Amino acid sequence: MTITALSDVDPCAAKFAQVAEVLEAAHSVTILCHVQPDADTIGSGLALGLVLERRGVSVQVAFSRPSALPESMRDFPGVHLLVAPIDVRENVDVLVTVDVGSEGRLGELASRLTGARRTIVLDHHRSNSEFGTINVVDETAASTTALIARFFDAWGVAIDRDIAHCLYAGLVTDTGSFRWGGPLPHVLAARLLATGIDGDAIARKLLDTHPFGWLPMLGSVLGSAVLIPDAAAGRGLVYAVIRRSDIGDLRSEEIESVVDIVRTTSEAEVAAVLKESVSGSWSISLRAKSAIDVSAVAESLGGGGHRLSAGYTSTTSSDEIVAALVAALG
């Protein structure tokens, strides 16, 4: 089913034309997603991979860790294109990264950049370091899948049901079920739903389905949450700490979901969740309601992201992380 384009004029039109030209000449393409992949990076990678496969291109899609795709995304069309990190080709005509803000977000697969004749970066993070030969970065895009949809329009690609499934998954998650992002995500969602995808089922599996073990973990972690009313110039910070002992056998989906519950605290503009890794380092997720640009805060602490959603990593103690975050918030 061919869908009407969002707009006749796109600010990324010139870059899209460059990307299309490069991809049309390629015989082999590797598409890399970021570590700890979410639905936006996987949806973007598989949608683009499906289009290239249909054009006869030899295509691989991969991410470096964890070792398996999160369960909530295993029914995405195009998962047959995913390969293990060790199987990713060392040399390729074109390497494309999707929703990847920097080389570091590729993990061990960052080494594959040097074996590509051309590299293309497709992303919507303001903090993107633009490490590709061609960089298409639009921070106004609600998701990288939304940017990919615009590229498909410019390239003349018809968005069918399988591609729409992948694009919708990234859109619904990165907009918080359309709670932010303005009117364009709704316009794009209508286009994608018109292909016949089950938007309710896609969103439910990604956002509202958890094993029973999630509940006691949630109770323990939220019960120890801390509110610092004076932080962020009096706007307030709420944070929670997830230690390895809290995680057990829970999936990454369950761990990542905690911050969106913590962020509902009415007394705090900023929410943070500290997640301990197996190595003892920490991954910190930041969220803001409206007044504070947490991407700038994350950048100052070595990370990046979006204005209302960002993150970074740290090897210091949880107490030191909180102290540094409070200082960065001002």
Salt bridges, closest charged atoms under 4 A:
ASP10 OD2 - ARG150 NE 2.68
GLU24 OE2 - ARG55 NH2 3.79
ASP38 OD1 - HIS34 NE2 3.33
ASP40 OD2 - HIS124 NE2 3.39
GLU53 OE2 - HIS80 NE2 3.07
GLU71 OE1 - ARG251 NH1 3.56
ASP75 OD2 - LYS205 NZ 3.53
GLU90 OE2 - ARG112 NH1 3.95
ASP93 OD1 - ARG117 NH1 3.56
ASP99 OD2 - HIS34 NE2 3.19
ASP99 OD1 - HIS124 NE2 3.43
ASP99 OD1 - HIS125 ND1 3.78
ASP123 OD1 - HIS125 ND1 2.60
ASP138 OD2 - ARG150 NH1 2.88
ASP153 OD1 - ARG191 NH2 3.03
ASP160 OD2 - ARG54 NH1 2.72
ASP174 OD2 - HIS124 NE2 3.09
GLU253 OE2 - ARG251 NH1 3.84
GLU254 OE2 - HIS210 ND1 2.69
GLU254 OE1 - ARG251 NE 2.70
GLU256 OE1 - LYS275 NZ 2.99
ASP260 OD1 - ARG263 NH1 3.11
ASP260 OD1 - ARG287 NE 3.65
ASP293 OD2 - ARG126 NH2 3.79
GLU299 OE2 - ARG126 NH2 2.72
